[in-house]
Amino acid sequence: MKLSSLTRRASFGLAALAIAFPALAQDTSLLTYEGADRSAKLVAAAQKEGGFTLYTSIAEKDIQPLVGPFEKKYGIKVKVWRAGSDKVLQRTLTEFGAKRYDVDAIHISAPEMEVMHAEKILAPVRSPVFKELLAGAVPAHKEYAATMLTVFVHAYNTSKIKKEELPKTFQDLLDPKWKGKLGIEAEDFDWFAAVVTDIGEAKGMKLFQDIVATNGISVRKGHSLLNNMVSAGEVPLALTVYNYMPEAARKKGAPIDWFVMAPAVARANGIGVARNATHPNAALLFHDYMLSTDAQKILAGMNYVPTNTGVESPLKNLKIKLIDPAVTLSQMDKWTKAYDDTVVKGK
């Protein structure tokens, strides 16, 4: 995730989506309506619209298990366009700049959602589901809400490294036995910022400089690629993969497992309704569904960490440090440079 490039509007054209749903006059009054009859009114208005378009970054394999039950329950068609969070943001910025409002709901990483807030792409929402969510799941502007947390974990090849040999702290990575064995994802500057500040900025920066100088860290682009390289034994120990990746690979028989050295850092994904949505009520109904226990149980079953406190987390015993997307954006230049200089380029 290179947020420095995401905050600039895309300069190239994108082909328009063929939207099958009829264009209706926008009625956005339910976005902030809090009456007792909100649910009945919302379902009726959403079903009248018939469907909506969702832009999302969630894994392709996870889309139908989430969208299918919603479509079946409400009879509302969801048209999905999927890409990485950066590409979803880029496409949306381009379309809004051209006054083309194809997207109704957006579900991507929270820092990119925060960019959309700054660009006035999202509409504020008041939902009764908000009270069920973890503290910090809904920013003050209420233009998106966190649906799930992706926790950074350390993955290791169980054929190359024994469990009892695993490091307990980042300081342990200075041991020469880790020389040539460490890997990391190329753009995880926000994880780096969270870990370094938890250690103490000056001390943390010096520690990572020393780790790179002593043992090196192999930099790879893409968490899936890094996870696969751990399974293959090419990178015996990866410092930043998403929690569900090694867990899924392990269950399929790959020689991989994971652990966490404190702090356990997490990045949120959020759901929001586009300010100029053509189908705002259908999008709002899906927004509430994604935060409800129905969808949250599905997410937990996929090893994502749910934000609804009524659903048990697969990582319930892990104390998590949540990345603040607003802070990520405000300090982006500083930490991107620090991460690139210290880890990626190894200066």
C-alpha positions in Angstrom: 0.0 0.0 0.0 1.7 3.2 -1.2 -0.5 5.9 0.2 1.7 8.7 -1.2 0.5 7.7 -4.7 -3.0 7.2 -3.6 -3.6 10.8 -2.5 -3.0 12.1 -6.0 -5.9 11.8 -8.5 -5.4 9.3 -11.3 -4.5 10.8 -14.6 -5.6 8.1 -16.9 -9.1 7.2 -18.2 -11.0 4.1 -17.2 -13.7 2.2 -19.0 -17.1 2.8 -17.7 -18.9 0.0 -15.9 -22.1 -1.3 -17.5 -24.6 -0.7 -14.7 -27.7 -2.8 -15.1 -29.8 -1.1 -12.4 -32.2 1.7 -13.3 -31.2 5.2 -12.4 -33.5 6.5 -9.7 -33.9 9.9 -8.1 -31.6 9.9 -5.0 -33.3 9.8 -1.6 -30.5 9.9 1.0 -32.7 10.8 4.0 -32.3 7.4 5.5 -28.5 7.7 5.7 -28.9 9.7 8.9 -32.5 8.7 9.9 -32.7 7.3 13.5 -36.5 6.7 13.9 -37.9 3.5 15.3 -39.1 2.5 11.9 -35.7 2.9 10.2 -35.3 -0.8 9.5 -38.6 -1.3 7.7 -38.2 1.9 5.8 -34.7 1.0 4.7 -35.5 -2.5 3.5 -38.5 -1.1 1.5 -36.4 1.7 -0.1 -33.5 -0.7 -0.8 -35.7 -3.3 -2.5 -37.3 -0.5 -4.6 -33.9 0.3 -5.9 -33.3 -3.3 -6.7 -29.5 -3.4 -6.5 -26.3 -1.5 -6.1 -22.7 -1.5 -7.2 -19.9 -2.3 -4.7 -16.2 -1.6 -5.1 -14.2 -3.7 -2.8 -10.7 -5.1 -2.1 -11.7 -8.2 -0.2 -10.3 -11.5 -1.5 -12.1 -12.8 -4.6 -12.8 -16.1 -2.9 -14.6 -14.3 0.0 -17.0 -12.2 -2.0 -19.7 -14.7 -2.8 -19.8 -16.1 0.8 -20.5 -12.6 2.0 -22.7 -11.2 -0.8 -24.7 -14.4 -1.4 -26.6 -14.4 1.9 -27.4 -10.7 1.6 -28.8 -11.1 -1.9 -30.9 -14.2 -0.8 -32.3 -12.4 2.3 -33.3 -9.2 0.6 -33.7 -10.0 -3.0 -31.2 -7.2 -3.9 -28.6 -7.7 -6.6 -25.0 -6.7 -5.8 -22.8 -5.8 -8.7 -19.1 -6.2 -7.6 -16.0 -4.7 -9.0 -12.9 -6.0 -7.1 -9.3 -4.7 -7.0 -6.6 -3.8 -4.5 -7.5 -0.9 -2.2 -5.2 1.5 -4.1 -6.8 0.7 -7.4 -10.3 1.0 -6.0 -9.4 4.4 -4.6 -7.8 5.5 -7.9 -10.8 4.4 -9.9 -13.2 6.1 -7.6 -11.2 9.4 -7.6 -11.1 9.3 -11.4 -14.9 8.7 -11.7 -15.8 11.4 -9.2 -13.5 13.8 -10.9 -15.4 13.1 -14.1 -18.8 13.4 -12.3 -19.5 9.8 -13.1 -21.1 8.1 -10.1 -21.1 4.4 -10.8 -20.2 3.2 -7.3 -22.7 3.1 -4.5 -20.8 1.3 -1.6 -17.1 1.0 -1.0 -15.3 -1.5 1.1 -11.5 -1.2 1.3 -8.6 -0.6 3.7 -9.3 2.2 6.3 -6.4 4.5 5.2 -7.8 4.7 1.7 -11.3 5.2 3.1 -9.8 8.2 5.0 -8.5 9.6 1.7 -12.1 9.3 0.4 -13.3 11.2 3.4 -10.8 14.0 2.7 -11.9 14.0 -1.0 -15.6 14.3 0.1 -16.6 11.1 -1.7 -18.3 9.4 1.2 -21.6 10.3 2.9 -22.0 10.4 6.7 -24.2 7.6 8.1 -25.9 7.1 11.4 -26.5 3.4 12.0 -27.9 1.6 15.1 -25.2 -1.1 14.5 -22.5 1.4 15.5 -23.1 0.8 19.2 -22.2 -2.9 18.8 -18.7 -2.2 17.4 -15.3 -2.0 19.0 -14.1 1.3 20.3 -12.5 3.2 17.4 -14.3 1.3 14.7 -16.3 4.4 13.7 -14.4 7.7 13.1 -15.9 11.0 14.4 -17.0 12.0 10.9 -19.0 8.7 10.6 -18.4 8.4 6.8 -17.3 4.8 7.1 -17.1 2.1 9.8 -14.5 -0.7 10.3 -15.9 -4.1 9.3 -12.9 -6.2 10.1 -9.3 -6.0 11.4 -6.4 -7.6 9.5 -3.7 -8.4 12.0 0.0 -8.5 11.0 1.6 -11.7 12.1 5.0 -13.3 11.7 4.9 -16.5 9.6 7.6 -19.2 9.7 8.4 -22.4 7.8 8.0 -25.2 10.3 10.5 -27.4 8.3 13.2 -24.7 8.6 12.5 -23.3 12.1 11.5 -25.1 15.3 8.8 -23.4 17.5 11.2 -23.3 20.5 13.7 -21.4 18.4 11.3 -18.5 17.6 12.3 -15.0 18.7 10.4 -13.6 21.7 11.1 -9.9 20.9 12.4 -7.9 18.0 15.6 -7.5 19.9 16.1 -11.3 19.4 16.4 -10.7 15.7 19.9 -9.4 16.2 21.0 -13.0 16.8 23.3 -14.0 13.9 21.3 -17.2 13.5 18.7 -15.1 11.6 21.1 -14.0 9.0 19.6 -14.5 5.5 16.4 -15.9 7.0 14.2 -12.8 7.4 11.6 -11.3 5.0 9.2 -8.4 5.0 6.6 -6.9 2.7 7.7 -3.8 0.7 5.0 -1.3 1.7 4.2 -2.0 5.3 5.3 1.4 6.6 2.3 1.7 8.9 3.2 -1.5 10.6 6.8 -0.3 11.0 5.6 3.0 12.4 3.4 1.2 15.0 6.1 -1.1 16.1 8.9 1.5 16.2 6.7 4.0 18.2 5.7 1.2 20.6 9.4 0.4 21.3 10.3 4.1 21.4 11.0 6.0 18.2 14.8 6.5 18.6 15.4 3.1 20.1 13.1 1.3 17.6 14.7 3.0 14.6 18.2 2.0 15.8 17.1 -1.5 16.4 15.8 -2.1 12.9 18.8 -0.4 11.4 21.0 -2.9 13.4 18.8 -5.9 12.4 19.2 -5.0 8.7 22.9 -4.3 9.0 23.5 -7.5 11.0 21.2 -10.1 9.3 19.5 -8.4 6.4 15.8 -8.5 5.6 14.6 -9.7 2.2 12.0 -7.3 0.8 9.1 -8.8 -1.2 6.1 -7.0 -2.8 2.8 -8.6 -1.9 1.6 -10.4 1.3 0.4 -13.4 -0.6 3.7 -13.8 -2.4 5.6 -13.5 0.9 3.3 -16.0 2.6 3.8 -18.4 -0.3 7.6 -18.0 -0.1 7.5 -18.9 3.6 5.5 -22.1 2.7 8.1 -22.9 0.1 11.0 -22.3 2.5 12.5 -19.5 0.4 11.9 -17.1 3.3 12.1 -19.0 6.6 10.6 -16.2 8.7 8.4 -13.3 7.4 7.7 -10.4 9.7 4.6 -9.0 8.0 1.8 -11.2 6.6 -1.9 -11.1 7.3 -3.1 -13.4 10.0 -5.5 -15.4 7.8 -2.9 -16.2 5.2 -0.6 -18.6 7.0 -3.6 -20.0 8.9 -5.3 -21.0 5.6 -2.1 -22.4 4.2 -1.4 -24.4 7.4 -4.9 -25.9 7.2 -4.2 -27.1 3.7 -1.0 -28.9 4.9 1.7 -26.4 4.1 4.7 -26.4 6.5 3.8 -22.9 7.9 2.7 -21.5 11.2 2.5 -18.0 12.7 3.2 -16.1 15.9 3.3 -12.5 17.1 5.9 -10.5 18.9 4.2 -7.6 20.8 2.7 -5.3 19.7 0.1 -7.1 17.5 -0.6 -4.5 14.9 -3.8 -4.4 13.0 -5.2 -2.5 10.0 -8.9 -2.0 9.5 -11.1 -2.4 6.4 -14.1 -0.1 6.3 -17.5 0.1 4.6 -19.0 3.4 3.4 -21.7 4.8 1.2 -20.8 7.1 -1.7 -22.0 10.6 -1.3 -23.5 10.6 -4.9 -24.7 7.1 -4.9 -27.4 6.3 -7.4 -28.7 3.5 -5.1 -28.0 4.9 -1.6 -30.6 2.8 0.3 -29.5 -0.5 -1.1 -25.9 0.5 -0.4 -26.9 1.6 3.2 -28.6 -1.8 3.8 -25.5 -3.6 2.7 -23.4 -1.2 4.9 -25.5 -2.3 8.0 -25.4 -5.9 7.0 -21.6 -5.9 6.8 -21.5 -4.6 10.4 -24.2 -7.0 11.7 -23.6 -10.3 13.4 -24.8 -12.1 10.3 -21.9 -10.9 8.1 -19.4 -10.6 11.0 -19.8 -14.3 11.8 -19.0 -15.1 8.2 -15.9 -12.9 8.4 -14.8 -14.6 11.6 -15.2 -17.9 9.9 -12.7 -16.7 7.3 -10.2 -15.9 10.1 -10.7 -12.1 9.8 -11.0 -10.3 13.1 -14.6 -9.0 13.4 -15.4 -5.5 14.8 -18.9 -6.4 16.1 -18.4 -7.2 19.8 -21.2 -9.7 19.6 -19.1 -12.1 17.5 -16.1 -14.0 18.9 -12.8 -13.2 17.3 -10.5 -16.0 16.1 -7.7 -14.0 17.8 -9.7 -13.3 21.0 -6.6 -13.8 23.3 -4.4 -11.3 21.4 -4.1 -7.7 22.5 -4.3 -5.7 19.3 -2.9 -2.3 18.5 -5.1 -0.7 15.9 -3.5 1.6 13.3 -5.2 5.0 13.2 -5.8 5.7 9.5 -5.9 9.5 10.1 -2.5 9.4 11.8 -1.3 7.1 8.9 -2.1 9.9 6.4 -0.9 12.8 8.5 2.5 11.1 9.1 2.7 9.2 5.8 5.7 11.0 4.3 7.8 10.7 7.5 7.2 6.9 7.9 7.3 6.0 4.3 10.8 7.5 4.1 11.9 5.9 7.4 10.7 2.5 6.2 12.2 2.8 2.8 15.6 4.1 4.1 15.8 1.6 7.0 14.3 -1.6 5.7 13.6 -1.5 1.9 16.8 0.2 0.9 18.7 -0.9 4.0 20.5 2.4 4.7 
